[in-house]
């Protein structure tokens, strides 16, 4: 339910958008922690109901103008690609609804920014992969997103979160936190710090390969969790990739790796019992297969070869960020209990260790799927 004052605010903002029909109702939508999102329904002239998504953008994190410019550029490009492929651009990418004044977003009286989309009709979203098939289909969806944007002029995009996936800089931030040790927490995280420092030389591998020109900068999503893929209710296949706030120049390997980090673990991100935390090689297998099918030979040989490293560094980097935040006093990631960020860090490092133990199997899986793709 939406409280009365919240309802009035949403109704006021909705009246400024170029929505068609007669307003019926609204309700909170999704479980995101960054933006406030609402489902808004309007009755059409033919008595059907059209659903829109109305979202308040978190301007404490994002530069709204740059973010929206990126989204407009990417979705416009995707529509052309989808049409050329004979697809349905009204469902296969996000469709922004402008304000009545023709603007990309609306600023309310409190200075808050709002935007609107058409709801992707006949679709469903999942918070976790309930079976390998869902994980596989999400991989095809994210891979196809990468393929369709392979020839987008990436230099035209703003870097919304500078150095977001720059693992060496994340390591430097950790070292600075250790040096400062504002709450005396370093003593409780000696093992975790040692784990990172033993792998310090690996943190720059992907950044250095990009600098040398071995792997290209691409349009990357940077939040490739399952719940950012909308599934067609009828076919069970991914129809649309959503939440484009962090779309910017980046490395495809971090997008791939973050999906593996989040989706191929057998336990919650903050699980305290590390015995429950396992890196599921079967899920790595199905996601790798789906991602290569979705990208359809647009990745370079270097990118494919380094897919295991993408999984490892995305996971290590996330653990470094959790550890840094723990040492600094939990100032970035929200916590619900003491030492939650330390627990999060430990789950990531357990996954990294298991990836290392299964490294040759990961490489063989990638090689097998690469060979199968190249034969087609």
LINHUZI-V788720 format. One line per field, one symbol per residue. burial: # if it has 9 or more other ideal C-beta (glycine too) atoms within 8 Angstrom, else .. A space follows every 50 residues. Layout:
BEGIN
burial = ???
END
This chain:
BEGIN
burial = .#....#.######.##.#.#.#..#........#.########.....# #######.#..#.#.##########.###.###.....#.#########. ...###.#...#######.#..#.##..#..#.################# .#.#..##.#...##.##.##.##..##..#...##..#..##.##..#. .######.##....#..###############....######.####### ###############.#...#..#..#.###.##############..#. .###.#######################.#..#......########### ##.##..##..##.##..##..#...
END
